[in-house]
């Protein structure tokens, strides 16, 4: 037995007990006649004491050879500490060591294994197994485990069944590039790694499983951001004999359960917002509603007033920034430069200061009088002491730019408190979106999303106006889950493929197995998938997902720890019938 207790559980009740501990050397303080060592494991830290007057000489001398991150085993007696440390659970005691065994020596680590480390991200990614020893990463992984366990408990209690689906599947178009895997036994043919288990969970409904879930790895070969990884984890769910309301209720319940059990927060029924309202009011389909700054559309009060920039714009829209009237000209100019960055792409920005005396000062005073600016304030909800920022241009592009500015201002003003949680449902998404590059419509979600029955007739005349039976759950400005009611009959699915530009033959090649299954009594069904990585990060109060993944990739999709991806041997390529060009 390497240990009788862990390094986080000893306290005053154990004084005079003989115990055995094992772990890593965190640090040592050698005073010559006395040596203190902090011993660390996953559970905490226990202070060891080696006393020249009370410790056997060979043990005392051996302790002086210990370096940081040595793996050791010790036996000794728990005694009361003279200088107590109230910051740790074991701070009232220490272990007077009688036996010391070095289980493994260690090189000096390339960065300190401390909460506030001196290691940069690149070096910590290379030595991720050392980074995991640090409390911030270790605790993030334990937090993820706790969330996953609560998810499994909640869904299992509702009679959901966890079913594994394959990783080696057929390549199908789902919006991102597939990772492909060559088949040695089938020369010239390839598997794909699943972007999601979408078709399999639908087939499980055809198979009568009724309520399915899976915490599953998914793969997308796409450009990366801080909140994206090439392999990510979904809480994937599907239900048969349900309508949209059934699904929203179940997974609103799951989210409410997680907020209560993980964060101790009670949340009332989640608000619901249509996609159209979200875009017009917040400029995106995942609005952060922890704060205001809702959009005010100014076309009626700002156009046809001798200001050509606004007159030729499709949309003039602004937001009121609380307390922004105190911004200096330098601060305003910096924000104008911020929206002009290529990442945002605005050509400029108009501002209006709402002075405390009820007057207005604007960058376009020569074109607009005080009554005009007062109407702008009413439209945006601005009051004395606020600032109004206005952008103009093509409607969709301008809303996106103002949305980016809204989020940036909220961050600067401290309005995005990670300890506050504001979930909502966004519903009634468009079924299709037009892609200028390809000149045709694409599914906004995926090809199996059911249109609203009352909108199906618009497929012939106005496809862009057809609404989907689709929904997203949004939490603090992040989409944490999305799903839809699925098409469950062959005729409607064929119609959908037609409007997505698939020929009958192409649809059969790509999805013939699903179409065949629909002919054998497919029930009405629908589902939802949560992004576990993102959900855990938000619940943990973080913006990025990387620290909640044990072995993440960097922004280039590389695992710098194991140096992957890497070249493979020529003989392997030959065996797989692959020649590199």
N, C-alpha and C positions, 0 to 999 in steps of 0.2 A: 504494500500500500504506500503510494508516494505521498499521500497527505491525509490527515484526519479531518482537517478543516480547510476552508479557502481563506484567502488573504483579506476578505472583506467582512468576515462574520465574528471575529473575536472581540469581546468587550469585557467590561468589569466583572461580569458573572463568570468568566472563565479564569479569573486570577487563581494561581497555584495549579492550574491544570497542565498536564503534560501533553503537548500537541506536536504534530508533524505538519509542516507546510512545504509547498513547492511553488516555484515561480521564477520570475526574472528579476535581476538586480536593477532597480530603478536608479538609485544613486547611493553613494556612501559618504560618510563624514568621519574621517579618521583623526582622532585627537591624540594619537600615540598610545595612551593607556586605555583608551575607550574607542570603540568603533561602532557607529550606527549604520545600518544598511536598511533602505526601504525595499521591501520585497513586494513585487506586483504580480497579480494574475488578473483574469477577466473580472473578478469580483471586487477588487480593491487593493489596498496597500496595508501591509503590516510592518511596523518598525521592528527590526532585529537589533539586539544589543550584544556586543562581544566585549566583555569586561576582563581586563588583564588579571584582576584579582579573583574573578569567579569563573572564568572560562579556561578550559584546558589549553595549555600552551600551543599544541599542534593545531587545534581548532582556531585559536586566536590568530596565529600566524597565517593560516590558510585563508582566513577572512580578508587579510590585507592584500591578497592576490586577486581578489574578485574585481572584475571590470563591469562596466555598464552592459546590461542585457545578457550576462552570464545566467545560465539556467541552473538553479541550485535546489537542493532539498535540505531542510533544517529540522532538527528536533530540539525541543527546549521547554522551558516553564514560562507560562504567562505571568507577568508581573505588572504592577501598577507603574505607570509613567510618572516621573517627577514633573516634567514640563508637558502638560496635556495639550493635545491639538483638537479643538472643538470642530474643526473643519472636515474631519473624516470620521466615519463610524468607529474605527479602531483607535481613535486618538486618546483613549484613556489608558491603554495598555501598550506593552511591548513584549517581545519574546526574548528571554535570556537563553541564548543558544548553547546547547551542550554538544550537539553533533552537527557537522556540516559536510555535505556531499555535493561536489560539483558534477552535475549531470551533463553539462555541455558548456564549453567555453564559447565566447562570442567575439567576433571582430567589433571594433568600435563602430557603431552605426553611422551612416552618412548624414544623419540629422538627429536631433534630440527627440526622444520619445516622450514628449511633454504635450500638454494641451495647447500651449503656445509654442509651436516648434520653430526652429530656425531653417527648416527645409522648405524650399519652393515647391510648387505643384509638380513640376517636371521630375524632380528627384524623388518626390514622394510617390508619384505614379510608377516610377521604375522599381521602387522598393515597396510596393503596396503592402506586402506581407508585414513589413515593419510599421507602416502607417496605420494598419488595422489595430496595432497594439495601443495606439493613442486613443484616449477617451472619446474625442469627438467622432471619430470614425467607428470605433467599437460600439458606442452608444447609438449611433445612427443605424447600424446593422441590427442591434437588439430591438430598436424601435420598429424597424421594418418587420421583424419577426412577430412582434406583438400585434401590429396591424394585420398581418396576414392571418394570424391565428384567430383574431376577432372576426375577420371576413369568413373564414371557414366555419367558425362556430355559428354565426348568424345565418348563413345560407344553409348549412346542414340542418339547423333547427327548423327551417322552412321546407324541408324535404328535397332540397337540391342535392343532386348526385354529382360527385366529382368524377369526370371521365377524361382520360388522356387521349389526345388526338395526335396523328403522326407529325413528325418534323420533316420527313422526306415526302414531298407532295408534288403535284403538277403545277407548273408555272401558269398563273392566271393574272389578267390585268386587274390590279386593285389600287392603282393610283401612284405607286412608287415602284422603283426597280426591285426585282427579286434578286436575292442571292441564289446562285445556282450551284448545283453539286453534280459533277459528272458521274455517270453510272458505268463502272467497269464491266458489268455483265451485260449491259445493253449499249453496245458501241455507238457513239455519236448521239446518245440521248442523255438528258439531264433531269434531275430532280430540281425542285425549288424549295427553299426554306420558307415557311409560311409567314406572310405579312400579318395574318390573323387566322384563327381556325374557322373562318366564316362558313365555308361550305360544309365543313364537317359538323359544326354544331347544328346546322339546318338539317343535315342528314340524321343526326341523333334525334331530332324532333320527328322526322319521318319514321324513325325506328321506335318511337313511342316512349323515349326516355323522360319526356314531359318537362322536367326541370333539371337543367345541366349547368354546372359551372366548372371552371378550371383556372388555376393560377398558372399561366403558361408563358413561355418564351415566344416572342415574335421577332421577325427580322425584316428590316427595310434598308435597302442600299440607297441612302439619300444623304445629302449634305447635312452636316451636323451643326448643332448649336449647343448652348449650355444645357438645355433641357431635352436634348435628344441623344440617343445612342443607337448604333446599328442593331444591337439586340436589346430588347426591352421586354418588360413583363406586363401582361394584362390580367385583370380579373375578368374572365370571359364568361358570359352567362347567356342562356337562352331558355325560353318558356313556350310551351304549347297551349293552345286554347286561351289566348290572352288578347286583350286590346291594349292600346297605348297606356291607358289609365292604370291598368294592372301593373305594368312594368314600372311606371313612374312611382307608384306607391311602394313597391317592393324595394327599389334601389334608393329612393329617398329615405326609406326606413333604414337601409344599410348605412347610408352616410350619417344619418342622425345617430345611429348606434355607435359608429366609430367616433364621432365628435364627443359623445357622452362618455364612452369607455376609455378612450385614449386621452382626450383633452379635458374631460369633466365639464363640457359645455352642452347646455340644453338649447336646441334650436327648434323654433316653431315650424309650421308648414312652409316649405320652400316657395318663394314667389316664382311665377312663370312669366316668360316674356317671349313674344314672337321674334323670329329672326329679323323681320322687317323693322320692328320697333328697336331692337338692339342696334341694328346698323344705323338707323336714323338718329338715335339718341346717344349712342356711345361710339359709333364708328367701327365696331367690330362685333363678332358673334360670340365673344366670351367676355362680356363686360365685368369690370371690377366695380361692384356696387357698395363697397365699403365707404365710399365718399361720393359727393355730388358731381359738380362740373358737367352737367348734362348739356348736350349740344342745343344751341338755339339757331334755327335756320333763318337767315336774314334777307333772303331774296326780296321779299315784299317791302322791306323797309330800307334796303341798302342799294338796290339797283335803280337805274334810270335817274341818277342824281349827279351826272357829269363826271363820275369817276370811272374811266374806261375799264380799269382792271376788273371791277365788280360787274360792270355792264355786260361784258362778254363772257363772264363765267357762268357755267352751268349751275354752280352752287356757291353761295356765300354763307358761311357757317362760323359760329363763334362759341366760346366758352367763357364763363365768368370765374375768375380765380379769386377765392376768398382772401382778403387781405393783400392782394397783389398790387394795390394802388401805391404801396410803399416802395415798390421796386425802383431802383435808380435807372438812369438812362443806360448805364454800362450793363446792368443786369438784363435790361430789355434787349439791348443789342446782342448780348450773348445768346439769349433765347432765339432771336431771329437767325443768328448764325447756326444754332442747333437745328432748327427746322429746315435750313438750307442744305444740311449735310446730305450726301447721296443716299444714306440709309433712310432718310425721311423724304427728301425730294421736293420740298416746297420751294417756290420761287421767291417768296417773301412773306411778310406777315404784317397785318395792321393791328394796332393796339388802341385801346381807349382807357384812360385813367378815370375812375369814378371818384372825384374829389369829395372830401368830407363835407364841403359846403353845398353839395348838390350839383355842382358844375362838372363839366367833362373836358378833358384834354386828350386830343387824339392825334395820331400821326397823319390823319387825313382831314384836318380841320378846314382846309381851304375848300373842300368839297361838301362838307356836311356841317349843319348848324347844330345848336344845342338840343333842339327838339328832335332832330334825327338821331343824335347819339342817345338821347333819353329813350327813344323807341328801341334802340339796340339793347340798352340795359334792361328794359322790360322783357324783351324777347329772350335774353340769356339768363335772366334772374339776377343780374348784378345789382349790388347795393353800394352805398357810400363806403369808400375804402377798398373796393374791389378793382380788379383789372379785367378788361375784356380782351381776349386775343382772337383774331379773325383770320381765317384762311379762305381762299377761293380757288375755283378751277373745276375740272371734271368731277362730277359728284362722288363716284366711288373712291377715286384717288384722294380727293380732298378730305373725305371722312376718315380715311386711313391715316392721313398725315395728322389730322387733329386728334385722332385717337392716340397716336404715339406721343403727341405733345401733352395730352391730358394725363397719361400715365407718368411721363417724366416729371411734370409739375407736382403730381400727387406724391411721387417719391421724394422730391426735394422738400415738400411741405410736411413730410412725415405722416401722410394720410393713409399709408399702406401698412398698417400695423400687422405684423405676422401673427400676433396673438388674437386678432379679430378674425372671425370667419363669417363670410356672407355667401352662402350657396344659393343657386337659383337654377331653374330649368329654362333653356332656350328651345322653343318648339317651332314647328311649321317652317322648316328649312325649304329652300327650293329643291326640287327633285334633281334638276339638271343645271349645269352652268356651262356657258359657251366659252370655248377655248379659241382665241383669235389665231393662234399659231396653226392649229390643225383644221380650223374652220368648221368645227362640229361641236355638238354638245357632249359633255362628259357627266357621269354620275357624280353629284356632289359628295355623296357618301360611298356607296358601292352599287353595282348593278342589281342587287337583290332587294333594294329598298322599295317598299310599296308606296305608290302615289296615293294621295288623298282620293278616295273614291269619287268625290264631287268634282275633282279637277282633271280626271282622266281625259275628258273630252277636249281639253286644251292641248293635249299632245299633238294634235293635228294642226292647230291654228296658232298657238302661242306657247311652245314648250317651256320657255323660260319662266312662265307664270305658274307652272304646275308645282304644287306644294307636296312635300314628302311627309309620310308618316314617320318622321324622324325627330330626334330630340338629343340634346346635349346637356350634361350636367356641368355647370361652371362653378368654380370655387376660387374666390379672390383673384379673378382675372385670368384664370387658367381653365381650359377645358380638361376636366378630369375623367370624363366618361361620355360615351355617345353610343347611340344605337337606333334601331328602327323596328317597326313592324315589317316583316318580310313578305315578299311575293310568295304565295304558296301554290299557285296554279300555273300550269304550263302556258296557257294562252296569254296571260298577263306578262309572264316572264319573257315570252317571245316578242311581245309588243315592246317591252322595255329594251330588249336587245336591238330591235329595229331602230328605235329612236337614238340609241347610242352608236349607231353606225355599223353594227355587226351584220354581216350577211348571215343567212340561215346556216351556211356551211361553217363559217367561223364560230358561230354560237355553239354549234354541235361539237366542234373540235375542242373548244375551250370548256364548255359547261354541259356537255351531253350527259354526263353521269348524274348531274343534278336534275336536269330536265326529265330524264328517265325516272328518277325517284319520285318526282312530282306526280307521275301517272299512277302511282300505287297508294294513293290515299294520304297525301301530305296534309297535316292539320294546319289551321291558322297558327302562326307563331311569330315571335319577335324576341328581341334581346337587347343586350347592352354590354359594352366592355369598358371597364375602368382602366386607366393607366396607373398601375400600382406604383411605379417609380415616382411619378409626379404626385400622386395622391399622398404618398408617404412623405415626400419632401415638403409639401405644403403643410401637412399636419405637424411636421417637425419644425416649421417656421423658416424653411430655407427656400431660395429661388431656384436652385439647381438640383439635379437629381444625382449627381456623380457620387457624393459622399454616402448615398443610401444604396449604392451598388458595390458589392464586395470587390469586384475586379473590373472596373470600367475601362472603356476605350478613351483615347484622347480625341481632340477635335478633328484629327485626320483619320479617325477610325482605327487607330493602331493601339495594340496592347504593347506598350513599351517595356513591360515587365518580362514578357515571354518573347518579345520581338515577333509579333504577328500582325498582319500577314507576312509570309515569307515565301521565298522561292522553294519549289520542290524539285526533287531529283529528276533527272532526265528519264530514268527508268520508270518512275511513277507516271510521268506524262505519257510515255509510250504505252504503258499498261492501260491508261485511261483513254487511249486513242486521241490524244490532244497534241497539237503542234503549235508552239507559240510563234506568232508572226511579229 
